[in-house]
C-alpha cells in the first residue's frame, strides 16, 4: 500500500518573475488557494497522506502554509472569515508533512533522489504541482494511478496526447498498447524534436515509482541540458523490468507557463470556486 507522495518544489519559477523573486511559484494562488495545495489535496484523496517536500532556499512559506497560524486563527475565530480556512484545516487534519532541501538544481531526477531520505524503501507517488490536474465529479489522477499500481506493482507515469508543435516540452513514450489507456513502455525520450518523437504521448507531472528508482538515478549520467533526467532513469527501469504509461481521465493545465496558469485560474473560478 502506497502511503507517501513526493513534491519536488525547489525550482526557481523564473517564468513568473518578478513575482517569484521572493515568493515560491508553488504558492501562487489559483483564485484563493495556492497551487501546491491542489496537488496535496489530490495526494490525500488518493490515500497518500504522508506528504514529502523537496524544497530549496526561499521556500519557507510552503512549510508555513501546511502548519497552523495561531495568531491568524485567534484573530478570526468565531467570525464569518473562519470558513475561508476550512480547506487547509481539512488538509492539516488528514496529512502529515515533512521536508528536505535540494541544495543544487540538477534536474527532476536529482530532486527525487534528494527525497530518498524522506521516502525510504517503499513505492511512492510524485506530483509536480506545476501540472494542475482536475477531474470534477470523478477521482483524481493520483487515485486512478494508485488503483493501477495495486494491480500491476510497477512504476507508472501519467500521459496525455499533445500536438506535434508542443512535443519538445515533454518526455515522450512509446510502447505496447494494453487497452484501457495503458501502455507498457518500450521507449522514452526527454524533450525530442517532433520528427524524433516516438509518439504523441507526453508524460505529465504524475508518477508512481518503485524504490529501486533511487539506485537507478544514482547510476544515471546527466542527460538533456546537463541535468539528471528522471526520464532516462525510467527508461533504464523499463528495459530491465516494467514501466507502464497511463492516459488519465481529467483536465490538465500547465501552470508552469503564464498562459496555462491564467487558463487554470479562469477554469477554477468558473467551475469550482463559484460553486463553493
Buried (B, 14 or more C-beta within 10 A) or exposed (E): EBBBBBBBBBBBBEEBEEEBEEBBBBBBEBBEBBBBBBBBBBBBBBBBBBBBBBBBEBBEBBEEBBEEEEEEEEEBEEEEEEEEBEBBEEBBEBBEBBBBEBEEEBBBBBBBBBBBEBBEEEBBBBBBBBBBBBBEEEBBBBBBBBEBBEEBEBBBBBBBEBEEEEBBEBBBBBBEEEEEBBBBBBBBBBBBEEEEBBBBBBBBBBBBBBEBBBEBBEEBEBBBEEBBBBBBBBBBBBEEEBBBBBEBEBBBBBBBBEEBBEBBBEBBEEEBBEEE
